């Protein structure tokens, strides 16, 4: 199974050049055990009753990541490798204890299956990094938007929770990055051409590396997808379509290969 990987940025928030990349496992270890980060977080939390001071400290003291993937620069058009994760923020919980309870409960949710769950810097909220399916025939924005809205609806009816939706849907996303719907339509057309190129590159790498549909590596990735989605192969074929399932598995293998090379 591919490992979600993303860019890491040193503080302040105005710094847009990444200092490196990190995996979800690496980020979890950093959040859980880094003493300097713990000290910075405590300094930020000291001002939770003063919203302006809290936001100022959070933006100037804390490093950040781009859960959407690897970026050459913190700008939407500078994404290099999508991670297949999106973020859900659940804010304004009643207490620190409630935040910790929801963190643990949602991390084991069989539908969301988050890659990571942690208490937010404000101490009374939870952040989830939730995996979603990257649709090879659609834009990142559409794949992201569909998965995000499904997760919001699920949180509401299953857990009675309301996620922070400010600027998180597609319209808000476009407004945030200053792109009109007409410009986005053009981008989608360009993206469709880019997808075709990516598939060609993926197929070329698969041929070079000897990645065959049905071989041992393919079966391992298929089994991982079955376990992660709690679905049989037949159900995955119905959900994805046979051709797209095969392409998705091969793409995952290529991405895993690229990440392994980057770590050397």
GISUL-V795595 format. One record per pair of residues at least 12 apart in sequence whose C-alpha atoms are under 7 Angstrom apart, sorted by the first residue. I is the first residue (numbers start at 1). J is the second residue. D is the distance in Angstrom with one decimal. If there is no record, write none. Layout:
I;J;D / I;J;D
//
This chain:
1;221;5.6 / 1;224;5.8 / 2;252;5.9 / 2;256;5.3 / 3;23;6.9 / 4;23;5.9 / 4;24;6.1 / 4;83;5.1 / 5;21;6.9 / 5;22;5.7 / 5;23;4.3 / 5;24;6.3 / 5;69;6.1 / 5;70;6.9 / 5;83;5.8 / 6;21;5.5 / 6;22;5.6 / 6;23;6.4 / 6;65;6.7 / 6;66;5.8 / 6;67;5.6 / 6;68;6.8 / 6;69;4.3 / 6;70;4.6 / 6;83;6.6 / 7;20;5.9 / 7;21;4.3 / 7;22;6.3 / 7;65;5.6 / 7;66;5.5 / 7;69;6.5 / 7;70;4.8 / 7;71;6.0 / 8;20;5.4 / 8;21;5.3 / 8;22;6.4 / 8;64;6.1 / 8;65;4.5 / 8;66;6.9 / 9;63;5.7 / 9;64;5.3 / 9;65;5.9 / 10;63;4.5 / 10;64;6.6 / 11;60;5.8 / 11;61;5.7 / 11;62;5.4 / 11;63;4.4 / 12;59;5.7 / 12;60;4.2 / 12;61;6.0 / 12;62;6.8 / 12;63;6.7 / 13;59;5.1 / 13;60;6.2 / 16;73;5.7 / 16;74;4.8 / 17;73;5.1 / 17;74;6.5 / 18;72;6.9 / 18;73;6.6 / 24;115;7.0 / 24;116;6.8 / 40;61;6.5 / 40;62;6.8 / 41;121;6.2 / 44;57;5.5 / 44;58;5.8 / 45;121;6.6 / 45;122;5.7 / 48;122;6.2 / 67;83;6.9 / 67;85;6.2 / 67;86;6.4 / 68;82;5.8 / 68;83;5.3 / 68;84;6.5 / 68;85;5.7 / 68;86;6.0 / 69;81;5.6 / 69;82;4.3 / 69;83;4.2 / 70;82;6.4 / 84;131;5.5 / 84;132;5.5 / 84;133;6.5 / 84;134;6.1 / 85;129;5.9 / 85;130;5.2 / 85;131;4.2 / 85;132;5.9 / 86;129;5.6 / 86;130;5.4 / 86;131;6.5 / 87;127;6.7 / 87;128;5.5 / 87;129;4.8 / 87;130;6.2 / 88;127;5.7 / 88;128;5.1 / 88;129;6.7 / 88;163;6.5 / 89;126;6.0 / 89;127;4.8 / 89;128;6.7 / 89;163;5.6 / 89;164;5.4 / 90;125;5.4 / 90;126;5.2 / 90;127;6.5 / 90;162;6.7 / 90;163;4.7 / 90;164;5.8 / 91;124;6.5 / 91;125;4.2 / 91;126;6.6 / 91;164;6.6 / 92;124;6.0 / 92;125;6.0 / 93;124;5.2 / 93;125;5.8 / 94;124;6.8 / 95;124;5.6 / 96;123;5.6 / 96;124;5.0 / 99;119;6.3 / 99;124;5.3 / 99;125;5.5 / 99;126;6.0 / 100;119;6.5 / 103;117;5.7 / 103;118;5.9 / 103;119;6.6 / 103;126;6.0 / 112;130;6.5 / 113;130;6.8 / 114;128;6.2 / 114;129;5.5 / 114;130;4.4 / 114;131;6.5 / 115;129;5.6 / 115;130;5.9 / 115;131;6.7 / 116;128;5.8 / 116;129;5.1 / 117;129;6.5 / 132;147;6.2 / 136;195;6.6 / 137;192;7.0 / 139;188;6.1 / 139;191;6.4 / 141;170;6.7 / 145;169;5.9 / 145;170;5.8 / 202;251;6.2 / 202;254;6.6 / 213;246;6.9 / 218;249;6.8 / 221;249;6.4 / 222;249;6.8
//
